[in-house]
């Protein structure tokens, strides 16, 4: 029988356009930093100022030039986190996007401000070290850094819990860099797998998704094992405001490709999830592995009063579609 369920991509990140603008495709965050409106600098934080502003003294501009002394507007989290006398690598701009006119920029009336890493929403200010300094240097000025070296530098940032913004930037960059994923090998692949196992749900989701492009020898068997651990670790009552439902959905999707008949009962428990999207992903995975068993588990689930009303409707539709297909054969 042809599976009636249409496979679809569950997006890990949703970008909402400003009024009157269409959202452009989400690309690797570091490449977004190299826009003419931005400045990238290695600088010392001189002092904190009233009104959540910081004064920096630039030691070197990595991309575009500006004044040596700059007062930057920052959010309250950055203001509380940064320290006078410490050296940072940061990205700031004197401009902001026009909220009404697409692809137009305007002078920021609040003055220069840190920009946010697109897709993460975190201000682009990082503790200075060799890895972040190299990665935030334009590629044409990096003296031929190889893909293997670039991946290693990103992993070094991702492994460092002392700078959360740099850690998240590195993991998101790895998630969106198909060229690095496809070229990973050896020690970098081992480090990536170790990092994935210990990551929190939000970052684990990015890392598992990013590993889908790895050469098979570097993503098996650990990727499938990690999918199973995720699916086994969580029950059917989820915090719908957390990152867990998305992690489970994507892990179920992965098991739809990597799983076996031994995984069917484990996957089937998520038909009872309080998150309809998770239950839908479970049904899709079951249908991909064994359509006959998917039908049996769906029929069992609809007899229960423990499934979500949306899930009941989708399971009923699946059962009816299956029956209709058999009647035609």
QUIQUI-V599543 format. One line per field, one symbol per residue. burial: 1 if it has 9 or more other ideal C-beta (glycine too) atoms within 8 Angstrom, else 0. A space follows every 10 residues. Layout:
burial->???
This chain:
burial->0000000001 0100000000 0000000111 0111000111 1111110100 0011111100 1110010011 1111000110 0100011111 1111110000 0000000100 1111111111 0111111100 1111111000 0100100101 1111111111 0010111111 1111111001 1111000110 1110110010 1011111111 1101000010 0111011101 1000010100 0011111111 1111110110 0011011111 1110111111 1111111110 1011101111 1100001100 1101110110 110010000
